[in-house]
Amino acid sequence: MKTSIKKLNFALIVIICGVLALSGPSMLFAADFKTVGHSVTVSVLDTLTFTADTTDITLSFPTYVAGTESSTKTVIYTAESNNMRQADGQPAINVNLDALYTGLDLKAQVGTYTKTSGNASLIASSAGYVTIGTTNTGVAKKTASTGDGKQLKGTIPITYKAVATADLSTANQTHLLFVTLTTV
């Protein structure tokens, strides 16, 4: 009987060692380990781009008489920003001239914004044409479509024309028009 118990104990030891050996060496020996932690920062830079499909605008009058309107020119602007910080309803596109024209007003009308991505949109600040002066005039304002409304990517047309405020003499008048996408 003692021999049977010894054989049984030996068989159990062999079985346990076999199971431990199949489970891997970590089961046979206690292993210590060390962990290193990292602080991981992922940085997303501010994006702000604003381009136009043309650089020069030429408007022509059919006659020189006061009250006459010139031809129109529509410029398509592409706007992109991931940090539109202004509140909804605040100006996002401003226009201004470096100097006023003599005997005429330059006017702008904002068309419909086409969103390609993002959670913000642009809408006209007012219906119809607005007169452009030498100080910033908001022609389009930001509106959030969803969430925080900080991401903007799309196109917006602005149509320009001139209106004679007096009878005009033959001449070309050239001034700089500044169109600015703002995020504040």
C-alpha positions as CSV (number, residue, x, y, z in Angstrom):
1,M,0.0,0.0,0.0
2,K,2.9,2.3,0.7
3,T,4.2,1.7,-2.7
4,S,0.8,2.5,-4.3
5,I,0.7,5.8,-2.4
6,K,4.2,6.6,-3.5
7,K,3.4,5.8,-7.1
8,L,0.2,7.9,-6.8
9,N,2.1,10.9,-5.3
10,F,4.8,10.5,-8.0
11,A,2.1,10.4,-10.7
12,L,0.4,13.5,-9.4
13,I,3.8,15.4,-9.2
14,V,4.5,14.4,-12.8
15,I,1.0,15.5,-13.9
16,I,1.3,18.9,-12.1
17,C,4.8,19.5,-13.5
18,G,3.5,18.6,-17.0
19,V,0.6,21.1,-16.7
20,L,2.9,23.8,-15.4
21,A,5.4,23.1,-18.2
22,L,2.7,23.4,-20.8
23,S,1.4,26.6,-19.3
24,G,4.8,28.2,-19.7
25,P,7.8,29.0,-17.5
26,S,6.0,31.9,-15.7
27,M,3.9,29.4,-13.9
28,L,7.0,27.6,-12.6
29,F,8.8,30.7,-11.2
30,A,7.4,33.8,-9.7
31,A,8.4,36.8,-12.0
32,D,8.6,40.4,-11.1
33,F,8.1,43.2,-13.7
34,K,8.4,46.9,-14.1
35,T,6.2,49.3,-16.0
36,V,7.1,52.7,-17.5
37,G,4.3,55.2,-18.0
38,H,4.3,58.0,-20.6
39,S,2.4,61.2,-20.9
40,V,1.3,61.4,-24.6
41,T,0.4,64.8,-26.1
42,V,-1.1,64.9,-29.5
43,S,-1.0,68.5,-31.0
44,V,-3.5,69.8,-33.6
45,L,-2.3,73.1,-35.0
46,D,-4.7,76.0,-35.9
47,T,-5.8,75.9,-39.5
48,L,-6.9,79.1,-41.2
49,T,-6.9,79.3,-45.0
50,F,-8.9,81.7,-47.2
51,T,-8.6,81.8,-51.0
52,A,-10.4,83.2,-53.9
53,D,-10.9,81.9,-57.5
54,T,-9.8,85.2,-59.0
55,T,-7.4,88.0,-58.1
56,D,-8.6,90.9,-60.2
57,I,-12.2,92.2,-60.5
58,T,-13.2,94.4,-63.5
59,L,-16.6,96.1,-63.4
60,S,-17.9,98.1,-66.4
61,F,-20.6,100.7,-66.7
62,P,-22.9,100.7,-69.8
63,T,-23.3,104.4,-69.5
64,Y,-21.9,107.3,-67.4
65,V,-25.2,108.5,-65.9
66,A,-25.7,108.7,-62.1
67,G,-27.7,105.8,-60.7
68,T,-26.4,103.4,-63.3
69,E,-25.2,100.0,-62.2
70,S,-22.1,98.3,-63.5
71,S,-21.7,94.7,-64.6
72,T,-21.3,92.2,-61.8
73,K,-18.5,89.8,-60.9
74,T,-19.0,86.8,-58.6
75,V,-15.9,85.5,-56.7
76,I,-15.9,82.1,-55.1
77,Y,-14.1,82.1,-51.7
78,T,-12.9,78.9,-50.1
79,A,-12.7,79.1,-46.3
80,E,-11.2,76.6,-43.8
81,S,-10.6,76.9,-40.1
82,N,-10.6,74.6,-37.1
83,N,-10.9,77.3,-34.5
84,M,-13.9,79.6,-35.2
85,R,-14.0,81.2,-31.8
86,Q,-16.6,84.0,-32.3
87,A,-20.2,83.5,-31.1
88,D,-22.9,82.6,-33.5
89,G,-24.2,85.6,-35.4
90,Q,-20.8,87.4,-35.2
91,P,-18.9,88.5,-38.3
92,A,-16.8,85.9,-40.0
93,I,-16.1,87.6,-43.3
94,N,-15.3,91.4,-43.4
95,V,-14.7,93.6,-46.5
96,N,-13.1,97.0,-46.8
97,L,-11.4,99.3,-49.4
98,D,-8.0,101.0,-49.1
99,A,-9.7,104.3,-50.4
100,L,-13.2,105.3,-51.6
101,Y,-14.0,105.6,-55.3
102,T,-14.9,109.0,-56.8
103,G,-18.5,109.2,-57.9
104,L,-19.5,105.6,-57.3
105,D,-20.1,103.0,-54.5
106,L,-18.7,99.4,-54.6
107,K,-21.3,96.9,-53.3
108,A,-21.2,93.3,-52.3
109,Q,-23.8,90.6,-51.9
110,V,-23.1,87.2,-50.2
111,G,-24.6,84.1,-51.8
112,T,-25.2,80.6,-50.3
113,Y,-22.5,78.9,-48.4
114,T,-21.6,75.3,-49.5
115,K,-20.3,73.2,-46.6
116,T,-17.8,70.5,-47.5
117,S,-17.1,69.5,-43.8
118,G,-17.0,70.9,-40.3
119,N,-19.7,71.9,-37.9
120,A,-20.0,75.6,-38.7
121,S,-21.5,77.5,-41.6
122,L,-21.5,81.1,-43.0
123,I,-24.6,83.1,-43.8
124,A,-25.1,86.6,-45.2
125,S,-25.1,89.3,-42.6
126,S,-27.9,91.1,-44.5
127,A,-30.1,90.6,-47.5
128,G,-29.2,92.3,-50.7
129,Y,-26.1,94.3,-51.5
130,V,-24.1,96.2,-48.9
131,T,-21.9,99.2,-49.6
132,I,-18.2,98.7,-49.0
133,G,-16.3,101.5,-47.3
134,T,-12.8,101.9,-45.8
135,T,-13.7,100.3,-42.5
136,N,-14.5,96.6,-42.0
137,T,-18.0,95.7,-43.0
138,G,-19.3,92.3,-42.0
139,V,-20.8,90.6,-45.0
140,A,-21.0,87.0,-43.6
141,K,-21.5,85.7,-40.1
142,K,-20.7,82.4,-38.5
143,T,-23.4,80.0,-37.4
144,A,-22.9,76.6,-35.7
145,S,-24.5,73.6,-37.4
146,T,-23.7,71.2,-34.6
147,G,-21.6,70.9,-31.5
148,D,-19.2,73.7,-30.7
149,G,-19.3,75.2,-34.2
150,K,-15.5,75.7,-34.5
151,Q,-14.7,73.7,-37.7
152,L,-15.5,75.5,-41.0
153,K,-14.7,74.2,-44.4
154,G,-16.6,75.2,-47.6
155,T,-17.1,77.8,-50.3
156,I,-19.1,81.0,-50.4
157,P,-19.8,83.3,-53.4
158,I,-19.7,87.1,-53.1
159,T,-21.0,89.1,-56.0
160,Y,-19.6,92.7,-56.5
161,K,-21.0,95.6,-58.5
162,A,-20.6,99.4,-58.6
163,V,-23.3,102.0,-58.6
164,A,-22.7,105.5,-60.0
165,T,-23.5,108.2,-57.4
166,A,-22.8,111.0,-59.9
167,D,-22.3,111.4,-63.6
168,L,-19.0,109.7,-64.3
169,S,-16.1,111.0,-66.5
170,T,-14.1,108.5,-68.6
171,A,-11.5,106.9,-66.4
172,N,-10.3,103.8,-64.7
173,Q,-10.3,103.8,-60.9
174,T,-8.5,101.0,-59.2
175,H,-8.4,100.4,-55.4
176,L,-7.6,97.5,-53.2
177,L,-10.4,95.4,-51.8
178,F,-9.6,93.5,-48.7
179,V,-11.8,90.4,-47.9
180,T,-10.9,88.9,-44.5
181,L,-12.0,85.6,-42.9
182,T,-11.8,86.2,-39.1
183,T,-12.0,83.6,-36.3
184,V,-12.7,86.1,-33.4
